[in-house]
């Protein structure tokens, strides 16, 4: 069998956000993934490799190069690719564009959480952060909640205005507090170490989706936001002990481990109990989701 090469733009034309969430659900019915990350460094430059093996689905190794000085030569900071291997014999089946997998994995992960946990009548969605991930979230949530009204807030308002200009009807918030209080769903993709989402602002019935924090020293929501919410994660294995959003309040005793109610491997618990409660979901990503996303992309590519 020849090795498939899946580029970004040609591959993306074949994909559907809601179909990806169904692929995630199917993937979590298979045996639990074996996952492992490795890091190599040369000064400021980094090679990050994330690997996952799911019995019945195969193996994926996603390698990312992060070269911070590249913009000086008009080159992107991040490069990489995803190697997808056969579950049957370990042969290389495909090389999928790194950015395609990352975009769809990240936003699709959050969309599945919201489809499970947000109120079905949610209509006002606030996106915190106007970067690349914020734009992906607008696309994903727009597919999952087609009747929703969107607002974006960004620390630099000009960036929020530039993002809103690309989506007719999208509003720009000038006050984060006011925007949070008005929203049904708040999805946040900011790489901060000091929380900018305050629990005092939260309202009954909201769903909070936290994406940006990925290091032990990073968190987007304060302690009160967690103590006022019912807490969910995409995977215990990639959030607990790894990401400050969860680990800092666990270590300080603000929350207890059993207050993390469910992850995607316990789908029967992944639901809200009432329209008045606040649900909070931590999107941790993880190589197993890269594998599920890559497999979904390859299947779409092969049947195009």
C-alpha positions as CSV (number, residue, x, y, z in Angstrom):
1,X,0.0,0.0,0.0
2,X,1.3,3.4,-0.9
3,X,1.9,6.1,1.8
4,X,-0.8,8.8,1.7
5,X,0.4,12.4,2.0
6,X,-2.4,14.6,3.4
7,X,-1.8,18.4,3.0
8,X,-3.6,21.1,4.9
9,X,-6.0,22.8,2.4
10,X,-6.9,19.8,0.4
11,X,-7.5,17.7,3.5
12,X,-9.5,20.3,5.4
13,X,-12.1,20.6,2.5
14,X,-13.2,17.0,3.4
15,X,-13.8,17.4,7.1
16,X,-16.8,18.1,9.3
17,X,-16.7,19.2,12.9
18,X,-19.6,17.3,14.2
19,X,-18.5,14.1,12.4
20,X,-15.1,14.5,14.1
21,X,-16.8,14.6,17.5
22,X,-18.6,11.3,16.6
23,X,-15.1,9.9,15.7
24,X,-13.9,10.9,19.1
25,X,-16.8,9.1,20.8
26,X,-16.1,6.0,18.8
27,X,-12.4,6.1,19.6
28,X,-13.0,6.2,23.3
29,X,-15.0,3.0,23.1
30,X,-11.8,1.2,22.1
31,X,-9.2,0.1,24.6
32,X,-7.5,3.0,26.5
33,X,-4.6,4.6,24.6
34,X,-1.0,4.2,25.6
35,X,0.6,7.6,25.3
36,X,4.1,9.1,25.7
37,X,5.7,12.5,25.1
38,X,9.4,13.2,24.5
39,X,11.2,16.6,24.3
40,X,14.6,17.4,22.8
41,X,16.2,20.9,23.1
42,X,18.9,22.9,21.4
43,X,19.1,26.3,23.0
44,X,15.7,28.0,22.4
45,X,14.7,25.4,19.8
46,X,12.5,22.4,20.7
47,X,11.4,19.1,19.2
48,X,8.3,17.7,20.8
49,X,7.1,14.3,19.9
50,X,3.7,12.9,21.1
51,X,2.9,9.3,20.5
52,X,-0.2,7.2,21.0
53,X,-1.2,3.6,20.4
54,X,-4.8,2.5,20.5
55,X,-5.5,-1.2,20.0
56,X,-7.8,-1.4,17.1
57,X,-6.9,2.0,15.6
58,X,-3.2,2.1,15.2
59,X,-0.3,4.3,16.1
60,X,0.4,8.1,15.6
61,X,3.5,10.0,16.3
62,X,3.1,13.8,16.0
63,X,6.4,15.7,15.9
64,X,6.5,19.4,16.3
65,X,9.5,21.7,15.9
66,X,9.4,25.0,17.7
67,X,12.1,27.5,16.4
68,X,11.4,30.9,18.1
69,X,13.8,32.8,15.8
70,X,12.2,31.7,12.6
71,X,10.0,34.8,12.1
72,X,13.3,36.8,11.6
73,X,13.7,34.9,8.4
74,X,9.9,35.1,7.5
75,X,9.5,31.4,8.5
76,X,6.8,29.9,10.8
77,X,7.8,29.2,14.4
78,X,6.1,25.8,14.4
79,X,6.5,23.0,12.0
80,X,6.0,19.2,12.0
81,X,3.9,16.3,10.8
82,X,2.0,13.3,12.0
83,X,3.0,9.8,11.0
84,X,0.1,7.4,11.1
85,X,0.9,3.6,11.4
86,X,-1.2,0.5,10.7
87,X,-2.6,-1.3,13.7
88,X,-2.3,-4.6,11.8
89,X,1.4,-4.6,10.9
90,X,2.9,-1.3,12.0
91,X,3.5,-0.1,8.4
92,X,3.5,3.7,7.7
93,X,0.1,4.5,6.2
94,X,0.1,8.3,6.0
95,X,1.9,11.5,6.8
96,X,-0.7,14.2,7.7
97,X,-0.1,17.9,7.9
98,X,0.8,18.9,11.5
99,X,-1.3,22.1,11.5
100,X,-4.4,20.3,10.1
101,X,-4.3,17.7,12.9
102,X,-3.7,20.2,15.6
103,X,-6.4,22.6,14.5
104,X,-9.1,20.0,14.3
105,X,-8.0,18.0,17.3
106,X,-8.0,21.1,19.6
107,X,-11.3,22.7,18.6
108,X,-13.0,19.4,18.0
109,X,-12.1,18.3,21.6
110,X,-13.8,21.4,23.0
111,X,-16.8,21.1,20.8
112,X,-17.5,17.5,22.0
113,X,-17.2,18.7,25.6
114,X,-19.7,21.5,24.9
115,X,-22.1,19.2,23.1
116,X,-22.1,16.9,26.1
117,X,-22.1,19.5,28.9
118,X,-23.6,22.9,27.7
119,X,-27.3,23.6,27.8
120,X,-29.0,22.5,24.6
121,X,-30.5,26.0,24.3
122,X,-27.1,27.8,24.5
123,X,-27.2,30.7,22.1
124,X,-24.6,33.2,23.3
125,X,-21.0,32.1,22.9
126,X,-18.0,34.1,24.1
127,X,-14.5,33.3,22.7
128,X,-11.7,34.6,24.9
129,X,-8.6,35.0,22.7
130,X,-8.4,36.1,19.0
131,X,-5.5,33.9,17.9
132,X,-5.4,30.9,15.6
133,X,-7.2,28.7,18.1
134,X,-9.9,31.3,18.7
135,X,-10.7,31.3,15.0
136,X,-10.8,27.5,15.0
137,X,-13.2,27.6,17.9
138,X,-15.5,30.0,16.0
139,X,-15.6,27.4,13.1
140,X,-16.1,24.4,15.4
141,X,-18.7,26.0,17.7
142,X,-20.5,27.5,14.7
143,X,-21.0,24.0,13.3
144,X,-22.1,22.5,16.6
145,X,-24.4,25.5,17.6
146,X,-25.5,26.9,14.3
147,X,-28.0,29.3,15.8
148,X,-25.5,30.9,18.2
149,X,-24.4,34.5,18.4
150,X,-20.7,35.0,18.9
151,X,-18.6,37.5,20.8
152,X,-14.8,37.7,21.0
153,X,-12.7,39.4,23.6
154,X,-8.9,39.8,23.3
155,X,-6.4,41.6,25.5
156,X,-5.4,43.6,22.4
157,X,-8.8,44.9,21.0
158,X,-7.5,45.4,17.5
159,X,-6.9,41.7,17.2
160,X,-10.4,41.0,18.3
161,X,-11.7,43.4,15.7
162,X,-9.7,41.8,13.0
163,X,-11.1,38.4,13.9
164,X,-14.7,39.6,14.1
165,X,-14.3,41.2,10.7
166,X,-14.0,37.7,9.2
167,X,-17.3,36.5,10.7
168,X,-20.4,38.5,9.8
169,X,-22.4,39.3,13.0
170,X,-19.6,38.6,15.4
171,X,-19.4,41.2,18.2
172,X,-16.3,42.5,20.0
173,X,-16.4,42.8,23.8
174,X,-14.6,45.7,25.5
175,X,-15.3,44.4,29.0
176,X,-14.4,40.8,29.7
177,X,-16.4,40.7,32.9
178,X,-19.6,42.0,31.2
179,X,-19.1,39.6,28.3
180,X,-18.7,36.6,30.6
181,X,-21.9,37.5,32.5
182,X,-23.9,37.6,29.3
183,X,-22.7,34.3,27.7
184,X,-24.1,30.8,27.8
185,X,-20.8,29.3,26.8
186,X,-17.4,30.7,27.5
187,X,-14.5,29.2,25.6
188,X,-11.0,30.4,26.4
189,X,-7.8,30.0,24.5
190,X,-5.2,32.3,26.2
191,X,-1.7,31.2,27.2
192,X,-1.6,32.9,30.6
193,X,-0.1,32.0,34.0
194,X,-2.3,34.3,36.0
195,X,-6.1,33.6,35.6
196,X,-8.1,36.2,33.6
197,X,-11.5,34.4,34.0
198,X,-13.0,35.0,37.5
199,X,-15.4,32.8,39.2
200,X,-17.3,35.8,40.7
201,X,-18.4,36.6,37.1
202,X,-20.0,33.2,36.4
203,X,-23.7,32.8,36.0
204,X,-26.0,29.9,36.6
205,X,-26.3,27.5,33.7
206,X,-23.1,28.5,31.9
207,X,-20.6,26.1,30.4
208,X,-16.9,27.0,30.7
209,X,-14.4,25.5,28.2
210,X,-10.7,26.0,29.0
211,X,-8.1,25.3,26.4
212,X,-5.0,27.6,26.6
213,X,-3.1,26.3,29.6
214,X,-0.8,23.4,28.8
215,X,2.1,23.8,31.2
216,X,2.2,23.2,35.0
217,X,2.5,26.9,35.6
218,X,-0.4,28.0,33.4
219,X,-4.1,28.5,34.2
220,X,-6.9,30.6,32.8
221,X,-9.6,30.4,35.5
222,X,-9.3,31.3,39.2
223,X,-10.0,29.1,42.2
224,X,-13.6,30.4,42.6
225,X,-14.4,29.4,39.0
226,X,-13.5,25.8,39.8
227,X,-15.2,25.6,43.2
228,X,-18.5,27.0,41.7
229,X,-18.5,24.5,38.9
230,X,-18.9,20.8,38.3
231,X,-15.6,19.8,36.8
232,X,-14.8,17.6,33.8
233,X,-11.6,16.9,31.7
234,X,-11.0,15.2,28.4
235,X,-8.5,12.8,29.9
236,X,-7.3,12.3,33.4
237,X,-4.0,11.0,32.1
238,X,-3.1,14.2,30.2
239,X,-4.5,16.8,32.7
240,X,-4.0,15.6,36.3
241,X,-0.4,16.0,37.2
242,X,0.4,17.9,34.0
243,X,-1.5,21.1,33.6
244,X,-1.7,24.0,36.1
245,X,-5.4,24.6,35.5
246,X,-6.1,21.4,37.4
247,X,-2.9,20.6,39.2
248,X,-2.4,23.9,41.1
249,X,-5.8,23.9,42.8
250,X,-5.4,20.1,43.5
251,X,-2.0,20.7,45.2
252,X,-3.3,23.7,47.2
253,X,-6.4,21.7,48.4
254,X,-8.9,24.0,46.7
255,X,-10.4,21.0,44.9
256,X,-10.1,17.3,45.5
257,X,-9.4,14.6,43.0
258,X,-12.9,13.1,43.2
259,X,-14.4,16.4,42.2
260,X,-13.1,15.8,38.7
261,X,-16.3,14.0,37.7
262,X,-15.5,12.4,34.4
263,X,-13.4,12.2,31.3
264,X,-14.3,10.9,27.8
265,X,-13.6,7.4,28.9
266,X,-16.5,7.6,31.4
267,X,-19.1,9.0,29.0
268,X,-22.1,8.0,31.1
269,X,-20.9,10.6,33.7
270,X,-20.1,13.3,31.2
271,X,-23.4,15.2,31.4
272,X,-25.0,18.1,33.2
273,X,-27.6,17.4,35.9
274,X,-29.6,20.6,35.6
275,X,-30.0,23.8,33.5
276,X,-28.8,25.9,36.5
277,X,-25.5,24.3,37.3
278,X,-22.2,25.6,35.9
279,X,-20.1,23.0,34.0
280,X,-16.3,23.5,33.5
281,X,-14.3,21.4,31.0
282,X,-10.6,21.3,30.7
283,X,-9.3,20.5,27.2
284,X,-5.9,19.0,27.7
285,X,-5.4,17.7,24.2
286,X,-3.2,14.6,24.2
287,X,-1.6,12.3,21.6
288,X,-4.6,9.9,21.7
289,X,-6.8,12.6,20.3
290,X,-4.2,13.4,17.6
291,X,-4.4,9.7,16.7
292,X,-8.2,9.8,16.5
293,X,-8.1,13.0,14.5
294,X,-5.5,11.7,12.1
295,X,-7.4,8.5,11.6
296,X,-10.6,10.5,10.9
297,X,-8.7,12.7,8.4
298,X,-7.1,9.7,6.6
299,X,-10.5,7.9,6.2
300,X,-12.0,11.1,4.8
301,X,-9.0,11.4,2.4
302,X,-9.3,7.9,1.2
303,X,-13.0,8.2,0.4
304,X,-12.8,11.6,-1.2
